[in-house]
Amino acid sequence: MKKSEYLIVGAGPVGLILSLLLAKQNKASHLLEARKKNDAHSDKRALALSYGTKLILENLGIWRLLEKKITSIQSIHTSQKNSFGRTLLSSDEYNLPALGYVLSYGDLSKALEDEISKSSLIKVSYEFKVSAIKNKKDKSILYSLTKNLPLEAPLLILADGGKNTTDLIENLKRKETSYNHTALVTKVISEIPPNNVAYERFTSMGPIALLPNGPEEFSLVWTGKDKDIQALAENKKNIFLEKLHEHFGDRVGRFLDCKEFITFPLKKIVLEDFPKSNIVVIGNSAQTMHPVAGQGFNTGIRDAYALSKLMNETELAHIGSEPFVNQYYASRKLETKKTLFFTDSLVSIFSNDLVGLSITRGFSLSLLDNFKPIKKFLVNKMSFGR
């Protein structure tokens, strides 16, 4: 039976970043990925990176490799359709180089994979499909349908983005709740270029987020009720662009073009119970949230950072023990709970189109623009998860 210091299921950005953080501590890890090698490189989905995530990538030496492919968000404009209220957040106001950054999933994955290929402490097995996981007293044993040898480790980290692997783990319980919302994702070109401004527009059809992605394009995320978004996705391009302009307004002029639509249902998944030793679940495998506030990916990166920090502070023999596992989850519980509450509150408040509430929201956005403590809270939440 082959042995590996630490097993990480999932070689997406969260798993890759964790392996690099461990390598800086001279700890070996073995990443197990179901996809083929290089499959993620062509994924053009936009990721919204927080300032805190940037600091982690800088620490790993990855940021400098990506700078030419990253678009910074210098300001965020939040408004509501048919309302006078609006709020503007600016990086200059908070002495930050940016409020966030936009980068494609594929570009980040390639940069991280290139970096791990230089490390003798990191091994990756692609096309590795987990078939069974057994949790023993002092180790976890993982089996695969595609490989002929089981693997064992004192600590197994599940970071595969909420796939069905969690179903294989005894004593792991997740609560899944449908938002009854669907997300539509695409890229759009408008008459007025992005100029490093991101927009959040709340409408009767659900929140519209426009993220600057390069000098000419926005990445669009439009979330709303399942039937409404599915109906939008069935429109021809010119009709869709007209509807987008109707709901978004004139702040970037008319929308001129868009790419292919991607739609997916939105669910909230929360880890309710977990194995007491040898296994830790991080990222979207532990918590999946609504994309309205752009918090899910960055929460996963903070999971990886917090776990690596705890591993660095813990004696080698105790990594994976019950006190270790409990300490990790305790360290992440409060932030995760607050972030889920923050995200769900935005969904509830801004997805309800009651007339009275709509007027209140507009007034609140106008008031918020002049209320610095709340604006500072929002910036800290977006930048550092606090």
C-alpha positions, 0 to 999 in steps of 0.5 A: 500500500502506497503512503503519501504525507497528505492527500488532497482530493481536488486539484482546482485552485483551492487544492492547488493553493493548499499544496503550495502553502504546505510545500513552503512548510516542507510538507509533501502532498499528493493531489488527486484530480478526476479531470484530465491534465490541462483540462481546466486551462480552457475554462474562461469563467471569470473569478472575482478575487478578493484583496486577501486572496491576492496577498496569498497568491503574492506570498506564493509567488503566483501573482506576478505570473498573472498580472498581465491577465488580471483586471483590477476593480477600482470601484463598485457601483451598486444601484436598484432599478426604478430607484434613486438610490445608489452606493459607490465604493472606491479603492482610493477611499480605503487606501487599497490598490483595488477592491478586487480582481477579475481573472479567468479560472483557466489562467489561474489554474495554469499558473498554479499547475506550472508552479507545482510542477517545479516542486518535488514535494507535490505530486498530482494524479489526474483521471483519479476517481475516488470510489471509497474512503475508509477512516481508521483510528490514525489514518484515512484510506482512499480507493479508486476505480481507476488506480490499482493501489489504495492510498493512505494518509494521516490527513485527507483534505477534500477540496473537490468543489462539492462533488459527490465525493463527500457522499463516500465519507461516513459521519459527514453530513451536509445540508443542501437547500435550493435557492430556487435561483439559476445563474446565467453567466456570459461576457458582454461588450458595451458602448462604454468600456469597463474602466475598472468599474464593477456594477451590481444592479438589483432588479425585479428579475434578480441581481445583475453583476458586471465585472470588468474583464479586460479593457473592453469586456464585462463578465456578466452574472445574472441570477434570478428565479429559475423560470425567469433566467431559463427564459432569458437564456432561450432568447436570441442574442439581440433580444437578450441584449435588449432585455439586459439594457432594459433592466440594467439601464444606461450607465455603460450605454447599450450592450453590443455583443455577448458570448455563449450563455452558461446557466446553472442552478444555485444551492446553499450547501453547509457542512453540518457534521464531520468525521472527528479525525483524519479528514478535513473538508474545505472550499465549496465541498464544505460550504457553497453559497449564492454568488451575489456577493462573490464570497464563495471562491475567496472563502475557500481560499481562506479555508486553505490558508487557515488549514495550512497555518494550523498545520504549521503550528501543530506538531507533526504527530498531532496533525489529523487528530481529533483535537486538530480537526475540531480546532480547524472547524472551530477556527472557520465556523464564525467567519463561514456563518457570518458570510453565509448570513451576509450572502443570504441576507442580500438575496432575501432583501434584494430579490423581493420586489414588494413595492414598499420594500423596493422604496426602502431599499432605494432610500437605504442605498442612498443613505449607505453612500454617506454612512462610512462605517457600513461602507467600511464593513462592506469593503472589509467583508469583500476584501478579507472576509471579515 
